């Protein structure tokens, strides 16, 4: 194994899914300025928009997307270009 190519700051980091407040711990080199207390121990905190606990593919729950509203907005926006 080649020396000097692996990161030095490999440590346990808390990742927090902001959509459902789920927190999980794993090792990472992610830089962060925030910390969180988990079971009496303080860990660096990385905030996520979506994770395995809230993603529809992993949970089996899909969200209904308002496609009709999106299509109407698109048509209204680009109606002035129609000839």
TORNUDO-459723 format. One record per residue: x, y, z of N, C-alpha, C in turn. Coordinates in pm, whole numbers, padded with zeros to 5 digits, always signed. Example, Ala and Ser with C-alpha at 12.3 -4.5 7.8 and 13.67 -1.06 7.14 Angstrom:
// residues 2
+01319-00569+00780+01230-00450+00780+01320-00330+00780
+01285-00225+00708+01367-00106+00714+01290+00003+00787
END
This chain:
// residues 83
+00085-00117+00000+00000+00000+00000+00090+00124+00000
+00056+00220-00084+00134+00342-00097+00116+00432+00026
+00224+00481+00081+00219+00565+00200+00184+00709+00163
+00111+00776+00252+00081+00918+00237-00038+00952+00149
-00115+00853+00103-00230+00884+00019-00363+00876+00092
-00363+00825+00213-00487+00811+00289-00504+00929+00385
-00629+00975+00406-00653+01089+00494-00619+01056+00640
-00576+01159+00710-00537+01143+00851-00653+01166+00947
-00756+01242+00904-00864+01280+00997-00985+01187+00988
-00963+01058+00978-01069+00958+00972-01121+00936+01113
-01251+00969+01136-01306+00963+01272-01455+00931+01265
-01517+00905+01380-01661+00879+01387-01734+01013+01376
-01832+01018+01285-01909+01140+01259-02058+01105+01266
-02139+01198+01319-02283+01182+01323-02344+01248+01200
-02427+01174+01128-02500+01226+01013-02646+01238+01054
-02707+01356+01031-02845+01379+01071-02930+01409+00949
-03034+01327+00928-03129+01348+00821-03227+01456+00867
-03226+01571+00800-03307+01685+00845-03455+01667+00815
-03492+01574+00727-03634+01555+00696-03707+01473+00801
-03636+01385+00872-03703+01305+00975-03626+01300+01107
-03521+01381+01120-03444+01394+01244-03370+01266+01285
-03353+01171+01195-03280+01046+01224-03130+01076+01228
-03060+01021+01327-02916+01040+01341-02849+00903+01337
-02742+00892+01257-02665+00769+01256-02517+00801+01255
-02439+00710+01313-02295+00729+01327-02220+00640+01229
-02115+00696+01171-02028+00620+01082-01894+00692+01076
-01793+00624+01025-01662+00687+01013-01657+00769+00884
-01593+00886+00893-01586+00975+00778-01471+01074+00795
-01435+01138+00684-01337+01246+00686-01403+01380+00657
-01536+01384+00656-01611+01507+00624-01578+01617+00724
-01551+01738+00671-01522+01853+00755-01653+01918+00799
-01660+01956+00925-01778+02021+00978-01741+02106+01099
-01821+02210+01123-01798+02298+01238-01896+02271+01350
-02003+02195+01321-02107+02169+01420-02082+02036+01491
-02137+02025+01611-02129+01900+01687-02267+01865+01740
-02283+01738+01780-02408+01691+01837-02374+01590+01947
-02459+01587+02049-02441+01494+02160-02528+01371+02135
-02467+01254+02122-02539+01128+02101-02499+01033+02213
-02595+00997+02296-02573+00906+02409-02461+00951+02500
-02454+01081+02526-02354+01135+02617-02217+01159+02557
-02199+01136+02429-02072+01158+02361-02091+01261+02251
-01999+01354+02240-02009+01459+02140-01937+01416+02012
-02007+01431+01898-01953+01394+01766-01964+01511+01670
-01876+01519+01571-01895+01617+01464-02025+01586+01391
-02098+01689+01345-02228+01672+01283-02227+01713+01137
-02281+01625+01051-02303+01656+00910-02453+01645+00886
-02514+01752+00834-02659+01753+00809-02685+01709+00665
-02785+01620+00650-02824+01568+00519-02967+01607+00487
-02995+01631+00360-03132+01658+00317-03212+01529+00310
-03148+01422+00269-03217+01294+00252-03117+01181+00278
-03163+01073+00336-03076+00959+00364-03154+00830+00340
-03095+00719+00377-03161+00590+00357-03288+00578+00440
-03301+00657+00546-03421+00648+00631-03538+00729+00577
-03514+00817+00479-03624+00897+00426-03637+00890+00274
-03544+00827+00205-03550+00820+00058-03659+00720+00017
-03746+00758-00077-03857+00670-00117-03811+00534-00170
-03696+00525-00233-03648+00397-00284-03625+00297-00171
-03569+00343-00060-03537+00254+00052-03656+00232+00145
-03744+00332+00157-03856+00320+00249-03976+00252+00186
-03985+00253+00052-04100+00196-00016-04219+00288-00021
-04204+00409+00029-04312+00508+00029-04278+00615-00074
-04371+00641-00164-04346+00745-00263-04432+00867-00232
-04382+00982-00268-04455+01106-00245-04529+01143-00374
-04649+01194-00358-04726+01239-00471-04674+01376-00515
-04634+01385-00640-04582+01511-00693-04693+01579-00770
-04711+01707-00748-04814+01784-00815-04770+01813-00958
-04783+01713-01046-04736+01730-01184-04826+01822-01263
-04955+01821-01234-05046+01909-01308-05011+02054-01281
-04984+02088-01160-04946+02226-01126-04815+02265-01191
-04720+02173-01197-04590+02201-01258-04605+02220-01408
-04690+02141-01470-04712+02152-01615-04779+02284-01648
-04880+02322-01569-04948+02449-01592-04853+02567-01576
-04768+02562-01476-04670+02670-01458-04576+02678-01577
-04533+02564-01628-04443+02561-01743-04513+02620-01866
-04636+02579-01891-04710+02631-02007-04733+02781-01996
-04768+02830-01878-04788+02974-01860-04659+03051-01879
-04551+02996-01832-04422+03064-01840-04376+03078-01985
-04397+02973-02066-04347+02974-02203-04455+02999-02308
-04574+03041-02266-04683+03072-02360-04648+03191-02447
-04571+03284-02396-04536+03405-02474-04444+03372-02592
-04377+03259-02591-04290+03220-02702-04362+03144-02811
-04485+03103-02782-04563+03025-02878-04614+03117-02989
-04604+03073-03112-04650+03157-03224-04767+03096-03294
END
